[in-house]
C-alpha cells in the first residue's frame, strides 16, 4: 500500500509543495535535496567499501 503512489498522489503532493514554498523557492529546495541525496549515496558507498575491505583482511 505505501509503495504504490499513483499519478494523482504525485500531482497532489506537487501542488501542495508549490503552494507552501512558492515557485521561486522550488529550485533551491531541489538542489539541496539532490546534494543531500548525493552525500548519502557517497557515505553509503564508503561504508560498504570499508566493510568489504575489513572482510577481505580478516580472511
Phi and psi in radians as a Rosetta constraint file:
Dihedral C 1 N 2 CA 2 C 2 CIRCULARHARMONIC -1.253 0.35
Dihedral N 2 CA 2 C 2 N 3 CIRCULARHARMONIC -0.491 0.35
Dihedral C 2 N 3 CA 3 C 3 CIRCULARHARMONIC -1.451 0.35
Dihedral N 3 CA 3 C 3 N 4 CIRCULARHARMONIC -0.132 0.35
Dihedral C 3 N 4 CA 4 C 4 CIRCULARHARMONIC -1.779 0.35
Dihedral N 4 CA 4 C 4 N 5 CIRCULARHARMONIC 1.599 0.35
Dihedral C 4 N 5 CA 5 C 5 CIRCULARHARMONIC -1.842 0.35
Dihedral N 5 CA 5 C 5 N 6 CIRCULARHARMONIC 2.159 0.35
Dihedral C 5 N 6 CA 6 C 6 CIRCULARHARMONIC -1.623 0.35
Dihedral N 6 CA 6 C 6 N 7 CIRCULARHARMONIC -3.120 0.35
Dihedral C 6 N 7 CA 7 C 7 CIRCULARHARMONIC -1.128 0.35
Dihedral N 7 CA 7 C 7 N 8 CIRCULARHARMONIC -0.715 0.35
Dihedral C 7 N 8 CA 8 C 8 CIRCULARHARMONIC -1.119 0.35
Dihedral N 8 CA 8 C 8 N 9 CIRCULARHARMONIC -0.660 0.35
Dihedral C 8 N 9 CA 9 C 9 CIRCULARHARMONIC -1.181 0.35
Dihedral N 9 CA 9 C 9 N 10 CIRCULARHARMONIC -0.695 0.35
Dihedral C 9 N 10 CA 10 C 10 CIRCULARHARMONIC -1.121 0.35
Dihedral N 10 CA 10 C 10 N 11 CIRCULARHARMONIC -0.720 0.35
Dihedral C 10 N 11 CA 11 C 11 CIRCULARHARMONIC -1.139 0.35
Dihedral N 11 CA 11 C 11 N 12 CIRCULARHARMONIC -0.702 0.35
Dihedral C 11 N 12 CA 12 C 12 CIRCULARHARMONIC -1.110 0.35
Dihedral N 12 CA 12 C 12 N 13 CIRCULARHARMONIC -0.800 0.35
Dihedral C 12 N 13 CA 13 C 13 CIRCULARHARMONIC -1.095 0.35
Dihedral N 13 CA 13 C 13 N 14 CIRCULARHARMONIC -0.759 0.35
Dihedral C 13 N 14 CA 14 C 14 CIRCULARHARMONIC -1.090 0.35
Dihedral N 14 CA 14 C 14 N 15 CIRCULARHARMONIC -0.706 0.35
Dihedral C 14 N 15 CA 15 C 15 CIRCULARHARMONIC -1.130 0.35
Dihedral N 15 CA 15 C 15 N 16 CIRCULARHARMONIC -0.715 0.35
Dihedral C 15 N 16 CA 16 C 16 CIRCULARHARMONIC -1.148 0.35
Dihedral N 16 CA 16 C 16 N 17 CIRCULARHARMONIC -0.731 0.35
Dihedral C 16 N 17 CA 17 C 17 CIRCULARHARMONIC -1.111 0.35
Dihedral N 17 CA 17 C 17 N 18 CIRCULARHARMONIC -0.702 0.35
Dihedral C 17 N 18 CA 18 C 18 CIRCULARHARMONIC -1.116 0.35
Dihedral N 18 CA 18 C 18 N 19 CIRCULARHARMONIC -0.711 0.35
Dihedral C 18 N 19 CA 19 C 19 CIRCULARHARMONIC -1.180 0.35
Dihedral N 19 CA 19 C 19 N 20 CIRCULARHARMONIC -0.687 0.35
Dihedral C 19 N 20 CA 20 C 20 CIRCULARHARMONIC -1.272 0.35
Dihedral N 20 CA 20 C 20 N 21 CIRCULARHARMONIC -0.847 0.35
Dihedral C 20 N 21 CA 21 C 21 CIRCULARHARMONIC -1.699 0.35
Dihedral N 21 CA 21 C 21 N 22 CIRCULARHARMONIC -0.435 0.35
Dihedral C 21 N 22 CA 22 C 22 CIRCULARHARMONIC 1.510 0.35
Dihedral N 22 CA 22 C 22 N 23 CIRCULARHARMONIC 2.775 0.35
Dihedral C 22 N 23 CA 23 C 23 CIRCULARHARMONIC -1.226 0.35
Dihedral N 23 CA 23 C 23 N 24 CIRCULARHARMONIC -0.429 0.35
Dihedral C 23 N 24 CA 24 C 24 CIRCULARHARMONIC -1.344 0.35
Dihedral N 24 CA 24 C 24 N 25 CIRCULARHARMONIC -0.455 0.35
Dihedral C 24 N 25 CA 25 C 25 CIRCULARHARMONIC -1.558 0.35
Dihedral N 25 CA 25 C 25 N 26 CIRCULARHARMONIC -0.342 0.35
Dihedral C 25 N 26 CA 26 C 26 CIRCULARHARMONIC -1.046 0.35
Dihedral N 26 CA 26 C 26 N 27 CIRCULARHARMONIC -0.762 0.35
Dihedral C 26 N 27 CA 27 C 27 CIRCULARHARMONIC -1.073 0.35
Dihedral N 27 CA 27 C 27 N 28 CIRCULARHARMONIC -0.671 0.35
Dihedral C 27 N 28 CA 28 C 28 CIRCULARHARMONIC -1.138 0.35
Dihedral N 28 CA 28 C 28 N 29 CIRCULARHARMONIC -0.724 0.35
Dihedral C 28 N 29 CA 29 C 29 CIRCULARHARMONIC -1.135 0.35
Dihedral N 29 CA 29 C 29 N 30 CIRCULARHARMONIC -0.728 0.35
Dihedral C 29 N 30 CA 30 C 30 CIRCULARHARMONIC -1.091 0.35
Dihedral N 30 CA 30 C 30 N 31 CIRCULARHARMONIC -0.744 0.35
Dihedral C 30 N 31 CA 31 C 31 CIRCULARHARMONIC -1.113 0.35
Dihedral N 31 CA 31 C 31 N 32 CIRCULARHARMONIC -0.780 0.35
Dihedral C 31 N 32 CA 32 C 32 CIRCULARHARMONIC -1.163 0.35
Dihedral N 32 CA 32 C 32 N 33 CIRCULARHARMONIC -0.649 0.35
Dihedral C 32 N 33 CA 33 C 33 CIRCULARHARMONIC -1.121 0.35
Dihedral N 33 CA 33 C 33 N 34 CIRCULARHARMONIC -0.740 0.35
Dihedral C 33 N 34 CA 34 C 34 CIRCULARHARMONIC -1.113 0.35
Dihedral N 34 CA 34 C 34 N 35 CIRCULARHARMONIC -0.744 0.35
Dihedral C 34 N 35 CA 35 C 35 CIRCULARHARMONIC -1.108 0.35
Dihedral N 35 CA 35 C 35 N 36 CIRCULARHARMONIC -0.738 0.35
Dihedral C 35 N 36 CA 36 C 36 CIRCULARHARMONIC -1.100 0.35
Dihedral N 36 CA 36 C 36 N 37 CIRCULARHARMONIC -0.734 0.35
Dihedral C 36 N 37 CA 37 C 37 CIRCULARHARMONIC -1.138 0.35
Dihedral N 37 CA 37 C 37 N 38 CIRCULARHARMONIC -0.697 0.35
Dihedral C 37 N 38 CA 38 C 38 CIRCULARHARMONIC -1.124 0.35
Dihedral N 38 CA 38 C 38 N 39 CIRCULARHARMONIC -0.747 0.35
Dihedral C 38 N 39 CA 39 C 39 CIRCULARHARMONIC -1.140 0.35
Dihedral N 39 CA 39 C 39 N 40 CIRCULARHARMONIC -0.663 0.35
Dihedral C 39 N 40 CA 40 C 40 CIRCULARHARMONIC -1.121 0.35
Dihedral N 40 CA 40 C 40 N 41 CIRCULARHARMONIC -0.773 0.35
Dihedral C 40 N 41 CA 41 C 41 CIRCULARHARMONIC -1.095 0.35
Dihedral N 41 CA 41 C 41 N 42 CIRCULARHARMONIC -0.715 0.35
Dihedral C 41 N 42 CA 42 C 42 CIRCULARHARMONIC -1.143 0.35
Dihedral N 42 CA 42 C 42 N 43 CIRCULARHARMONIC -0.748 0.35
Dihedral C 42 N 43 CA 43 C 43 CIRCULARHARMONIC -1.138 0.35
Dihedral N 43 CA 43 C 43 N 44 CIRCULARHARMONIC -0.682 0.35
Dihedral C 43 N 44 CA 44 C 44 CIRCULARHARMONIC -1.123 0.35
Dihedral N 44 CA 44 C 44 N 45 CIRCULARHARMONIC -0.742 0.35
Dihedral C 44 N 45 CA 45 C 45 CIRCULARHARMONIC -1.117 0.35
Dihedral N 45 CA 45 C 45 N 46 CIRCULARHARMONIC -0.746 0.35
Dihedral C 45 N 46 CA 46 C 46 CIRCULARHARMONIC -1.105 0.35
Dihedral N 46 CA 46 C 46 N 47 CIRCULARHARMONIC -0.676 0.35
Dihedral C 46 N 47 CA 47 C 47 CIRCULARHARMONIC -1.157 0.35
Dihedral N 47 CA 47 C 47 N 48 CIRCULARHARMONIC -0.786 0.35
Dihedral C 47 N 48 CA 48 C 48 CIRCULARHARMONIC -1.157 0.35
Dihedral N 48 CA 48 C 48 N 49 CIRCULARHARMONIC -0.653 0.35
Dihedral C 48 N 49 CA 49 C 49 CIRCULARHARMONIC -1.111 0.35
Dihedral N 49 CA 49 C 49 N 50 CIRCULARHARMONIC -0.704 0.35
Dihedral C 49 N 50 CA 50 C 50 CIRCULARHARMONIC -1.129 0.35
Dihedral N 50 CA 50 C 50 N 51 CIRCULARHARMONIC -0.739 0.35
Dihedral C 50 N 51 CA 51 C 51 CIRCULARHARMONIC -1.152 0.35
Dihedral N 51 CA 51 C 51 N 52 CIRCULARHARMONIC -0.700 0.35
Dihedral C 51 N 52 CA 52 C 52 CIRCULARHARMONIC -1.143 0.35
Dihedral N 52 CA 52 C 52 N 53 CIRCULARHARMONIC -0.676 0.35
Dihedral C 52 N 53 CA 53 C 53 CIRCULARHARMONIC -1.146 0.35
Dihedral N 53 CA 53 C 53 N 54 CIRCULARHARMONIC -0.700 0.35
Dihedral C 53 N 54 CA 54 C 54 CIRCULARHARMONIC -1.107 0.35
Dihedral N 54 CA 54 C 54 N 55 CIRCULARHARMONIC -0.705 0.35
Dihedral C 54 N 55 CA 55 C 55 CIRCULARHARMONIC -1.152 0.35
Dihedral N 55 CA 55 C 55 N 56 CIRCULARHARMONIC -0.673 0.35
Dihedral C 55 N 56 CA 56 C 56 CIRCULARHARMONIC -1.200 0.35
Dihedral N 56 CA 56 C 56 N 57 CIRCULARHARMONIC -0.647 0.35
Dihedral C 56 N 57 CA 57 C 57 CIRCULARHARMONIC -1.301 0.35
Dihedral N 57 CA 57 C 57 N 58 CIRCULARHARMONIC -0.472 0.35
Dihedral C 57 N 58 CA 58 C 58 CIRCULARHARMONIC -1.315 0.35
Dihedral N 58 CA 58 C 58 N 59 CIRCULARHARMONIC -0.392 0.35
